[in-house]
Amino acid sequence: MSSFKTFLHSGHGPTLFASFLYFSFSCCIWVLNGAMAPFIGETFDLSPAQKGLMLSVPIIAGALMRFPLGILSQYIGRKNATLVEMGLIAVAMLFGFFFVKSFNDLLAMGVLLGIAGASFGVALSLGSGWFPPQHKGLAMGLVGAGNVGTAVSVLVAPPLAQWLGWQAVYGVAAGAILVPMIVMIVFAKEPPDVDSHASFRAHIACLFEKDGWVFSLIYGVTFGGFIGLTTFLPSYYYDQFGVSKVQAGQLTMLAAFMGAAVRIVGGWISDRWGGVNTLTVVLLVVAVGLVLVGISSGSLALTTLLLILCFAALGAGNGALFQLVPLRWPTSTAVAGSMIGEIGALGGGLVPNAMGLSKQYLGSYVWGFVFFGALSLVMLGVMRVMQIRWTRTWAEKGGRARTSPHTADAKYVPPARKTARP
């Protein structure tokens, strides 16, 4: 407890809380179509492939919006960027309430839900911006635990949809987003950890570096797997095991909640053990766990237990990877985090599509799980190769924070010329 108080005193607790709440509500709204998929599927009589497309659109749209929001936040401030985004979310929810009448309208609504998915990089950078490097992993883990919003969505949205009708849930969400807006206005303070004199190219430098792309691909497995599976599982439970629509949401909630909660642990462990070490264990567990999920599709209990294990690993992996981001890009964390979050979340868009296509054309969801498990092993190999250079330049062994500042973001300064003696 005393160490946690020390952690809070090292930064700004109210901003941390406001960022967590903002990210939680955003995640909740982002996966609404997934949470209500059994209801929507019945309304429009969707095929497995159509359902996969419907579920992937919000994920892909949210991914593509993350980087522009991160760039905007570098110029108008992260707090202001969150307020702009939440205002747009409210407008998007009203569109869903009044205008979704066909499958095409539903796809358009999926794009608008993506606005909520853009919150990630800005939320983590805002919440952790006041904290020193040795505590950023825990700070980002706490804000990132806002992923619990996905669990809240799959738990709360199905009963609301059954009671009020699924379109009315959009209207409820439009009113609910006012809560984090008010908290953000009252409690949050803009952190000082941005170089306001940096050029646009300096802000987006992570786009031109191998590290940025490697981080993004790894995040495509950890967070992409988390958000993609959370969106897909209500349909999977409903179709595969014949449970009710509400029960499908409840079972998904168990796994999603575990993933969100363990994200905090992943950040905390990575501060001490190192993000690279943590990710090594995570990717191995995910690879084995997802293959076992695929081949245990005859048992509801075993499937649920394995998914909880997989989500715990995915959550820890999300925290571990974002323990490394501020170490690598200390003055442009919002942009780097948004870019990594953007490409990583695109990986989540693969999951519902892969599952839908596997079911429709191969007759089973198994090959979708196997595909994603194999992808985890590929990313593990890539990371183990790259970490050799990382631990020589900007991180300690295993991916821990260095006690002295690194120069990964610094500009090259040529040595001074020697002057001839008179």
C-alpha positions in Angstrom: 0.0 0.0 0.0 2.8 2.4 0.9 4.5 1.7 -2.5 1.3 2.4 -4.3 0.9 5.7 -2.4 4.5 6.5 -3.5 3.5 5.7 -7.0 0.5 8.1 -6.9 2.5 10.9 -5.3 5.0 10.6 -8.1 2.4 11.7 -10.7 -1.1 13.2 -10.9 -3.8 10.9 -9.6 -6.9 12.8 -10.8 -5.6 12.9 -14.4 -4.9 9.1 -14.2 -8.5 8.5 -13.0 -10.0 10.7 -15.7 -8.0 9.0 -18.4 -9.1 5.5 -17.1 -12.8 6.6 -17.0 -12.5 8.1 -20.5 -10.9 5.0 -21.9 -13.4 2.7 -20.1 -16.4 4.4 -21.6 -14.7 4.5 -25.1 -14.0 0.7 -25.0 -17.6 0.1 -23.9 -19.1 1.9 -26.8 -16.5 0.6 -29.3 -17.7 -3.0 -29.0 -21.4 -2.3 -28.8 -22.2 -4.1 -32.1 -20.2 -7.1 -30.9 -22.1 -7.2 -27.6 -25.4 -7.0 -29.4 -24.4 -9.2 -32.4 -26.9 -12.0 -31.6 -29.8 -9.5 -31.7 -28.5 -7.7 -34.8 -27.8 -10.9 -36.6 -31.4 -12.0 -36.1 -32.8 -8.7 -37.2 -30.9 -8.7 -40.5 -30.6 -12.5 -40.9 -26.8 -12.3 -41.3 -24.5 -15.1 -42.6 -21.3 -15.9 -40.7 -19.3 -13.9 -43.2 -21.6 -10.9 -43.0 -21.5 -11.1 -39.2 -17.7 -11.2 -39.3 -17.6 -8.1 -41.6 -20.0 -6.2 -39.3 -17.9 -7.0 -36.2 -14.6 -6.1 -37.9 -15.7 -2.6 -39.3 -15.7 -0.8 -35.9 -12.3 -2.4 -35.0 -10.7 -1.3 -38.3 -12.3 2.1 -38.2 -11.1 2.7 -34.7 -7.6 1.6 -35.6 -7.4 4.0 -38.5 -8.6 6.9 -36.4 -6.1 6.5 -33.6 -3.1 8.0 -35.3 -4.8 11.2 -36.5 -6.2 11.7 -33.0 -2.7 11.2 -31.6 -1.3 13.8 -34.0 -4.1 16.2 -33.1 -3.3 15.8 -29.4 0.3 16.9 -29.9 -1.0 20.3 -31.1 -4.2 21.0 -29.2 -3.3 19.0 -26.1 -4.4 15.5 -25.0 -7.1 16.7 -22.7 -8.7 18.9 -25.4 -8.4 16.0 -27.9 -10.4 13.7 -25.6 -13.2 16.2 -25.3 -13.4 16.6 -29.1 -13.6 12.9 -29.5 -16.2 12.3 -26.8 -18.4 15.0 -28.4 -18.2 13.2 -31.7 -19.0 9.9 -30.0 -22.3 11.4 -28.7 -23.3 12.5 -32.2 -22.4 9.1 -33.6 -24.6 7.3 -31.0 -27.6 9.5 -31.9 -27.1 8.5 -35.6 -27.3 4.8 -34.5 -30.4 5.5 -32.5 -32.3 7.3 -35.2 -31.0 6.1 -38.6 -29.8 2.4 -38.6 -32.4 0.7 -40.8 -30.5 -1.7 -43.0 -27.3 -3.7 -43.2 -25.5 -0.9 -45.0 -26.6 1.5 -42.3 -25.2 -1.0 -39.8 -21.8 -0.9 -41.5 -21.9 2.9 -41.5 -22.6 2.7 -37.8 -19.6 0.5 -37.4 -17.4 3.2 -38.9 -18.9 5.7 -36.4 -18.3 3.3 -33.5 -14.7 3.5 -34.5 -14.5 7.0 -33.2 -14.6 5.5 -29.7 -11.8 3.1 -30.6 -9.5 6.0 -31.4 -9.1 6.9 -27.7 -6.3 4.5 -26.8 -3.0 6.3 -27.4 -4.2 9.6 -26.2 -5.7 8.1 -23.0 -2.5 6.2 -22.1 -0.3 9.2 -22.8 -2.5 11.6 -20.9 -2.8 9.3 -17.8 0.9 8.4 -17.6 2.3 11.7 -18.7 2.9 13.0 -15.1 4.7 9.9 -14.0 8.5 9.2 -14.1 9.9 6.5 -16.4 10.2 3.9 -13.6 6.4 4.1 -12.9 5.1 4.6 -16.5 4.4 0.8 -16.9 2.1 0.7 -13.9 0.4 4.1 -14.9 -0.2 2.9 -18.4 -1.4 -0.5 -17.1 -4.0 1.3 -14.9 -5.3 3.5 -17.7 -5.2 0.5 -20.1 -7.3 -1.4 -17.6 -10.1 0.7 -19.1 -10.4 -2.2 -21.4 -12.8 -3.4 -18.7 -15.3 -1.3 -20.6 -15.5 -4.1 -23.1 -16.5 -6.5 -20.3 -19.1 -4.0 -19.1 -20.5 -3.7 -22.6 -21.0 -7.4 -23.2 -22.5 -7.7 -19.7 -24.9 -4.7 -19.8 -25.8 -4.2 -23.5 -27.6 -7.6 -24.1 -30.1 -7.2 -21.2 -30.7 -3.5 -22.3 -31.2 -4.7 -25.9 -33.6 -7.3 -24.7 -35.5 -4.8 -22.6 -35.5 -1.6 -24.8 -34.5 -2.9 -28.2 -30.9 -3.0 -29.5 -31.1 0.4 -31.2 -32.2 2.1 -28.0 -28.8 1.0 -26.5 -27.1 3.6 -28.8 -29.3 6.3 -27.2 -28.3 5.2 -23.7 -24.6 5.4 -24.7 -25.1 8.9 -26.1 -26.2 10.1 -22.6 -23.6 8.0 -20.7 -20.6 9.6 -22.5 -21.4 12.8 -20.7 -20.0 11.3 -17.5 -16.4 11.0 -18.5 -16.6 14.3 -20.3 -17.5 16.1 -17.1 -14.8 14.2 -15.1 -12.2 15.1 -17.8 -13.1 18.8 -17.7 -13.0 19.0 -13.9 -10.1 16.8 -12.8 -7.6 16.3 -15.7 -4.5 18.4 -16.2 -2.4 18.4 -19.4 1.0 16.7 -18.7 4.3 18.6 -19.5 6.0 15.6 -21.2 5.7 16.8 -24.9 8.3 18.7 -26.8 6.2 21.6 -28.1 9.0 22.8 -30.4 9.4 19.5 -32.2 8.6 19.5 -35.9 5.8 17.4 -37.4 8.4 14.9 -38.7 9.9 14.6 -35.3 6.4 13.8 -33.9 5.8 11.1 -36.5 9.4 9.7 -36.4 8.1 6.4 -35.1 6.5 5.8 -38.5 9.9 5.5 -40.1 11.6 3.2 -37.6 11.7 -0.6 -37.5 10.9 -0.5 -33.7 7.6 1.2 -34.3 6.5 -1.4 -36.8 7.7 -4.4 -34.7 5.8 -3.0 -31.7 2.7 -2.6 -33.8 2.8 -6.1 -35.1 3.2 -7.6 -31.6 0.4 -5.4 -30.4 -1.7 -6.8 -33.3 -1.5 -10.1 -31.5 -2.0 -8.9 -27.9 -4.5 -6.1 -28.2 -5.8 -7.2 -31.6 -6.5 -10.6 -30.1 -8.1 -9.0 -27.1 -10.5 -6.7 -28.9 -11.2 -9.0 -31.8 -12.1 -12.0 -29.6 -14.1 -9.8 -27.2 -16.2 -8.6 -30.2 -16.5 -12.1 -31.7 -17.2 -14.3 -28.6 -20.8 -13.4 -28.0 -21.6 -14.7 -31.5 -19.3 -17.7 -30.9 -21.0 -18.7 -27.6 -24.5 -18.2 -29.1 -23.8 -20.2 -32.3 -21.4 -22.9 -31.0 -23.0 -23.7 -27.7 -26.6 -22.6 -28.0 -26.6 -20.4 -24.9 -29.0 -17.4 -24.7 -28.0 -14.0 -26.0 -27.6 -12.7 -22.4 -25.6 -15.7 -21.3 -23.3 -15.3 -24.3 -22.5 -11.8 -23.1 -22.0 -13.0 -19.5 -19.5 -15.7 -20.6 -17.6 -13.2 -22.7 -17.5 -10.8 -19.8 -15.6 -13.3 -17.7 -12.8 -13.5 -20.2 -12.8 -9.8 -21.1 -12.8 -8.7 -17.5 -9.8 -10.9 -16.8 -7.9 -9.4 -19.8 -8.6 -5.9 -18.6 -7.6 -6.6 -14.9 -4.4 -8.4 -15.7 -3.2 -5.5 -17.9 -2.4 -3.6 -14.7 -0.4 -6.6 -13.5 1.4 -6.8 -16.9 2.5 -3.2 -16.6 3.6 -3.7 -13.0 5.5 -6.9 -13.7 7.2 -5.3 -16.7 8.5 -2.4 -14.7 10.3 -4.9 -12.5 11.0 -7.9 -14.8 11.1 -6.2 -18.1 8.6 -5.9 -21.0 10.5 -8.2 -23.3 10.6 -11.0 -20.7 6.9 -10.6 -20.0 6.0 -10.7 -23.6 7.9 -13.8 -24.2 5.8 -15.7 -21.7 2.6 -14.0 -23.0 3.0 -15.0 -26.6 3.8 -18.6 -25.8 0.7 -18.9 -23.6 -1.5 -17.2 -26.2 -0.2 -19.5 -29.0 -0.8 -22.7 -27.0 -4.1 -21.5 -25.4 -5.8 -20.5 -28.7 -5.0 -23.8 -30.4 -6.5 -25.6 -27.4 -9.6 -23.4 -27.5 -10.1 -24.4 -31.1 -9.9 -28.1 -30.4 -12.0 -28.0 -27.2 -15.1 -26.6 -28.9 -17.3 -29.5 -27.6 -17.0 -28.4 -24.0 -18.4 -25.1 -22.8 -16.6 -25.2 -19.5 -13.2 -26.0 -20.9 -13.5 -23.4 -23.6 -14.4 -20.8 -21.1 -11.5 -21.7 -18.8 -9.0 -21.6 -21.7 -10.4 -18.3 -22.9 -10.0 -16.8 -19.5 -6.3 -18.0 -19.5 -5.7 -16.6 -23.0 -7.3 -13.2 -22.1 -5.2 -13.0 -19.0 -2.1 -13.5 -21.1 -3.3 -11.0 -23.7 -4.0 -8.4 -21.0 -0.6 -8.8 -19.5 0.9 -8.5 -23.0 -0.9 -5.2 -23.6 0.5 -3.8 -20.3 4.0 -5.2 -21.1 4.2 -3.7 -24.6 3.2 -0.3 -23.4 5.7 -0.4 -20.6 8.3 -0.3 -23.4 6.7 2.5 -25.6 7.6 5.5 -23.3 11.1 4.1 -22.9 11.6 4.1 -26.6 9.8 7.4 -27.4 9.8 9.4 -24.2 8.8 12.8 -25.8 6.3 11.5 -28.4 4.5 8.8 -26.5 1.0 9.9 -27.6 1.8 9.7 -31.3 3.9 6.5 -31.0 1.2 4.9 -28.8 -1.5 5.9 -31.3 0.4 4.6 -34.3 1.2 1.3 -32.5 -2.4 1.1 -31.3 -3.7 1.8 -34.8 -1.8 -1.0 -36.5 -2.2 -3.3 -33.6 -6.0 -2.8 -33.5 -6.1 -3.6 -37.2 -5.0 -7.1 -36.2 -8.2 -7.3 -34.2 -10.2 -6.7 -37.3 -8.7 -9.9 -38.7 -10.2 -12.0 -35.9 -14.0 -11.8 -36.6 -13.3 -12.0 -40.4 -11.1 -15.1 -40.0 -13.6 -16.8 -37.7 -16.5 -16.0 -40.0 -14.7 -17.2 -43.1 -13.4 -20.3 -41.3 -17.0 -21.3 -40.3 -18.6 -20.5 -43.6 -16.1 -22.1 -45.9 -14.4 -24.8 -43.7 -17.3 -25.7 -41.6 -15.6 -24.9 -38.2 -14.1 -22.1 -36.2 -11.1 -24.2 -35.4 -8.8 -22.9 -38.2 -9.4 -19.3 -37.1 -8.1 -20.0 -33.7 -5.1 -22.0 -35.1 -4.3 -19.1 -37.5 -4.1 -16.6 -34.6 -2.1 -19.0 -32.5 0.5 -19.4 -35.3 0.7 -15.7 -35.7 1.6 -15.4 -32.0 4.6 -17.7 -32.5 5.8 -15.7 -35.5 5.7 -12.4 -33.5 7.6 -14.1 -30.6 10.4 -15.0 -33.0 10.5 -11.4 -34.4 10.7 -9.9 -31.0 13.5 -12.2 -29.7 15.6 -11.1 -32.7 14.9 -7.4 -32.3 15.4 -7.3 -28.5 19.1 -7.9 -28.9 19.5 -4.3 -30.3 16.9 -2.9 -27.9 18.8 -3.9 -24.8 22.0 -2.4 -26.3 20.5 1.0 -27.0 17.4 2.1 -25.0 16.5 -0.6 -22.5 18.1 -2.7 -19.8 18.3 -6.5 -20.1 14.8 -8.0 -20.5 13.2 -4.6 -21.3 13.5 -2.8 -18.0 13.8 1.0 -17.8 17.3 2.4 -17.7 18.3 4.4 -14.7 20.0 7.0 -17.0 18.2 8.6 -19.9 18.7 7.0 -23.4 19.2 8.8 -26.6 16.9 6.9 -28.9 14.9 10.1 -29.6 17.8 12.4 -29.6 19.1 14.2 -32.7 22.5 13.4 -33.9 25.0 16.1 -33.0 28.3 15.9 -34.9 31.5 16.1 -32.9 33.1 19.5 -32.6 36.0 20.2 -35.0 39.4 20.4 -33.6 41.0 23.8 -34.1 44.7 24.0 -35.1 47.0 25.4 -32.5 48.4 28.8 -33.3 
